[in-house]
């Protein structure tokens, strides 16, 4: 899910509140003060302005000055989706440089919307594309890491694998692309993800009736 930039940090901590989240203008990695930064052992609750001047984006090594203000970190459905994307940005540090990693792609949550108490959309990363579900409270009471869940949408029923994503919790995933090597740029991956997210909520089409000739219609 994309968000407009609201301003640049520019090295002036007086411009931003302590709970403000900022996004790297190079790779889109998000610094959320509520999460801190595991890579540099920055504890949760650390405002961006208190990060040392030598701190760099853990995903692409961009300087602090390259970060742009998103908004204040208030709890909402959008935040849940942003936290999902942020969890994968952290996971990217472990696979970056591997053969499965397509460096022309970015991490983005595409087309997420609420459906029956869940947030549902497509997660694009440089190493996979998944249809992804953030569970409802009722799901959390029944789901377990490694289990499966069949969920029904307007387009049909789909099986999801339940995974405990580090730094986030339980999510459901349905694989669309297990590698992303066929995508030459992020725009192509984004277009594919958008098509899937929209098709998920299109009503399932009934089977077409058998073709009937004019002679049969006339009873001949």
C-alpha angles and dihedrals in degrees: 000000000000125000129194118248112249100191147318128274091220093179095290110119092186089073095067138052121239092253095049117127119217131198127215109247090212106048104005094241109157126224108208114186089209089063102033117197120294093191093064094029091246106163123233112269095042111135116226091241090061094057110108118260088245092059114118135190104277091217102050107002094244115159124252090257090067092064121105128205115252103174144286115300104251121158112259142129089268089055091054090056092045090050089052091054090045091053090056091047087058091046089052090069089070097050101034110122095022120122091252092058116095105201093196090070131076132208112260139159106223130198099350116174138161117266123171092337094313132104108232131184145109124293114210119195134160090258107036146003118220137178098234136197128196103208129241120236088261090054092052089058091058108026123092132185110272096018127113133235130197111215127188124222132172090268094050145281122312135187117234129193112226113226133178101228112206112251094012115049135229120000135165121232135188113190118238100165121008091194129024101209093116092064114088096191141006094256091063092050091046091052092051091048093049091051091052093046091052095043091053090069097042111108115256109261117235116238114274114255117250114270114262124201123230089246091056091049089054091049094249 
